[in-house]
Amino acid sequence: MTTGLPPIGVTPAALSGTRITFRYQGQTGLDQLSDVHTVMTETPAEFRASLLSIPLEDIGYEEIRLPAHRTVRSEADIQTISRDLVRIVHVIEGTVRITVRGKTMTATAGQIYAHHMDTPYVAECPQPVTCATLIVPTRLLRLLPGGLESLSRGVLDESSLTEVFASMMAGVRRASPDDNTPDSEHLSRALVDIARALLGAQQRATTYFGEEERSRRRIYDIIEREYADPMLSAVLIARRLSVPVRHVQRLFSGEPLSVSRLIRRRRVQAAQSELVATADPFEVIARRVGFGSDDAGYRAFRIVVGTPPNEFRRRQRV
């Protein structure tokens, strides 16, 4: 099936349960692709791209062909549309230079890299590129503590696992089963299993430098596990780590967000997911994700997202 409609979010086919190829042309095509990030090219009028999107239960496969371009996902993009997803990218043709958390890595044809969608990044492709991407909800990967942060540390080492993953991705491209069938369920589980093994091997191979970095990762892990606890704060985290609260605050003095803002953003991200997935009123959701009161939830949501919760829900459903 071929259509000129833009993708919605990151895995558009997942909304309709069908295998779809999208076509993009000119400035209109660039605008359509710039849904959750901004895509730029030196010659917008000549822009031509295609996106094959395949749903597989809770995950998605995308194969995109693009001319030379630059993609930016900023903090503002994340606040507008939060995506608790991991993208595992197999470069089929061309070169991708991606910068995440200040670290730049270069992936060439045949190589694989991964990153989390709720981390700002810049991807630059100096030549035409074709990439196959597996998009997996973070919860399915069950990463070890610090796993999300370790994703930005480089191209995955070539091994039998990377070869198997690339072969499976090629198989999906050639002959994917219909969504919501036993075959689709089996293939989805197999891909998640191999992705989990790939990222687990990458994480174990990563060397963490310095006690401060290890401490920051422990704090990230505490926030990820316990953001729904209304008592969670820099003070409580400091007690958990048996360090002064000033030490916890100092660890993030040079980071984009303080500990309190990290907790607030994680709760708002959880609230965004609940607003889309459920019909529960925001007052109930706010308490469930850790806000101490309805008013605190409303204030935090507007600060992080820029719109009230009900307006966000309406836009997402439209």
N, C-alpha and C positions, 0 to 999 in steps of 0.2 A: 504494500500500500504506500502511495506517495502523496504527500500533502504539502501545501505551502504554509500551514499553520505553525506558529512558533511553539517551542517546547515550553511547558509550564513547570517551573522548578528545575529539578535536576534529572528526574527520570519520567519524562512525559508519558511514555507508553504505559507506565504503571497505572495511570489514571484510567486508561481505556482497556487495558488487558490485551493489547494487540501489538504486533510487530509493525513499526511505522518508520518510514524514511522521510525526514524533513529536508527541504531544500531552502537555501538562503541566498539572496542576491542583493547586492548594493547596500546602501545605507540602511534600507528597511531590514535586510537580513541581519546586519550588525546589531540593530536595535532589538530584533527578536531574540538573538542569541544572548544579549546582555540582560538576562532576567535576574540571575543571582550573582552576576559579576559583569565587568565591563570588557568588551572585546573591541580592540582597535587595530586598524591597518592603515598603511600610508596611502592607499588608493581605494577609498570606500566605494566609489562607483563601480570598480571592477571586482568587488568582492563576490566570491562564489564559494559555497560550502555545503556539505551534506552531513546529516546525522541519522544514523540507524539506531533506533531505540527498541530494546526488547525487554519485556517484563518477565521476571522469573520469581514468582511468589513475593517475598519481602525484599528481594534485591533487584538490581537492574543492570543491564548490559548496554553500553553505548559505544558506537564506533563513529568517530567524527573525522572528516577530511576538511582541512583548512589551508588557505594560503598563508604566507608569512603574516604573522600577527602578534599582538601582545594582549594578554588577558590579566586583569587586575580584580581581585576580590578584596575589598577594603573592610575596615572595621565597620563603616557605615552600612555596607552591603550585608554584613553579618547581623547587624542590629535590625535591619529591615526584614530579612528573610533568614532565619536561623536554620541550619541543616546539620543535625547530629549524625553525619554520614562520613564514612571513609571512602576515598576514591583510590583504587589500585589501578594504575595506568600502565599499559603495555604499549610502548612506542613501536609501531609497525614500520613506519617510514618517517625519515626526517630526524630533527633534533629538538628537544625541549629543554630549555634552561629555566628552572623554577627556583624562586627565592621564597623561603618560609622561615620565619623567626630569625631573619638576618643571615641565614645560611643559604648559599646558592649551590645547587647541584645540577649537573647536566646529564640527561638521559638520551642516548642515541638509539637507533633502530635495533630492536631485539632486547632492550633493557626495560626494567620495570621499576617504578617508584610509587610511593603512596603518600597521601597527606589527608588531613582532616578538613572538612569543609568549613568548620567554624574557626579556622585559623587563617588570618589574612595571608595572601600569597600573590606573587607576580609570576606569570609564566610567559616566556618569550620564545618564539619560534622564528628564526631568521629565514627559514625556507618553508615550502609547503610541508605539511605534516599529516600523518594518519595515526590515530591512537585508538586503541580499544580499552575501555574503562569498565571495571566492575565497581558498582556502587553499593555499599553494604552499610546498613545501620550499625553504629558503633556497638550497640548492646549485643549483637550477634557474634562479634569477634572475641568478646571476653578477654580483652588484652590484660596483660600483667600490669601491676602498678607502674605508672610512668609511661605506659604504652603509647598514649596519644602523642606525647611530646617527642618520643623517639622516632616517630614517623618521618620527621623532617630532616633526619640526619644523613640522608644520602640514598643513592640508587641501591636497590636490593642486590646483594651478591648473587652472581650467577651460580646456579646449582641445579640439581635434578628437580627440585621443587619449582624453580622458576620456569624450567622447560615444560614441566607438566602443566603448570598454570597457563602458559602461553598456548599450549596445545588445546587445552580445554576451552579457552577463550575463542580460538579459531573454530572449534567445533560448534560453539554456540552461534557464531556468525553464519556458518554454513547451514546448519539444520537445527534450529532451536525448537523445542516442543511448545505446544500451545500452553498459555498460562493457565494456572489453576487446574492442572492435570497431575496424575501421579508421576509422570515423567518429569514435568516441570519441578515438582517438589523434590524429587530425587536429585536432579541436576543442581538445584539451588543449594541443597544441603552439601553436596560434594564440593561446589565452588566455595562455599563459606568455610568448609573444613580446610581446603587447601590454602585459602587466603589466611585463615587463622594460623596455619603452620608456617606460611611464608613470613608473616609479620612477627610471629613469636620468635623465629630464628633470627630475624633482623634485630629484634629487641635484645635478645640474649647476646648478640654480637656487638651491641653498642657499648662503648665505654663511657661512663659518666665521669666528668672531670670536676673535682672540687667538692668539698663538703657542702658549700652553699647551694650548688645545683642539686645535690641529692636532697637537701632539706626542702628546696622549692618543690621538687617532684613529690615528696611526701605530702606536702600541703595540697598540691593539686589533687592527689589521690583522696585525701580526706574530704575535700570539697565535693569531688565527684560522688563519693559514697554517701555523704551525709548532708547534702545541701537541703534536703527536706526537713531536717531538724531545725525548728525555729530558734533553738539556742546556739546554733553554730555561729561562731564569730572568731575574730583574730585572737581574742582572749582564750576561748575554749581550745582553739588549735594549739596555742602556746602551751596550755596545760597538758595537752596530749603529747606534745613533743618534749615536755619538761624543759622549756626555755622561756626566757622573759618575753612578754608580748612585744617589747621594743625590737627584739631580735627578729621576730616574725615580720613585723612591719618593715624593718630595714632590708630584709631579703627581697622585698618587692619595690623598694624605693626607686630602682632604675627600670622597672617593668611598666608596660602600658597601663596595667590596672592594679590597684591595691587589692589586698585580701578581701576587704569588705565588698569592693566592686566586683571581684571575681565571684563571690558568693551570690551577690545580687544578680549578676548576669546569668549564672547557671540556673537560678530559680526562675528567672524570666524565660529562659530557653525551654525549661520544662513546662512552664505555663503555656508557651506558644504551641508546643506539641499537643498539650491537653485541649486547648481551644479548638484545634483542628480535628482532633481524633474523637472528642466527646461533645455532648450537648450540655454538659454541666455548667452551671453559672460560674462566672469568674470568682465570686465570693468563695465558693467551695474549692475551686482550683487553687486559689491563692493560699488557702490554709494547707492544702495538700502538698504544695511544693515548698512550704517552709516559711511563708510570710506570717508574721505575728498578728497581722490585722488586715482587713480588707483595704483600708486606706493605704497601708504600707505597700500592699501588692499593686494597687492602682498607680501610686506614685512611681514605683520602681519600673513598672511596665511602660509607662509613658516616657520615662527618662531613657530607657534602653532602646525601646522600639520606635518611639516618636509618635505613636497613636494610642488611643484608648483600647483596651482589650476587645470590646465589642466591635469596634471598627476593624481591628485586625482580623477577627473571626469572619466578619462579613466579606472583607476583601479576599481572604483565602478561599472562601467557599464560592465566590463569584469566579 
